[in-house]
Amino acid sequence: MEARLIAAIILSPFLVAFVYAGVHEYLRYRSEGRADYGLQFDEETGTTHVTSISEDEDSYDPDDFDPNRGYTDEDDETT
């Protein structure tokens, strides 16, 4: 086989997935408008995943994080 054909066969699944994700996101944008994405922690499974953040929720701001300060219960707004 020619090298170009082999490269096309290897890259085609990635291209199809990229186009599918682009179309899916475009259709979501048309129906729901602009979205902010961020990491969300699922306490039941102990995993994080990327999801859209609601307008009423604050997104993570890296400028607000101070690693030298540490974590206190005052930071946890859910309790």
Protein Blocks (a to p, Z undefined) as FASTA:
>chain_A
ZZklmmmmmmmmmmmmmmmmmmmmmmmmmmnopadddddddfknopacdddddfkbccdd
fklpcfknopafklmmkZZ
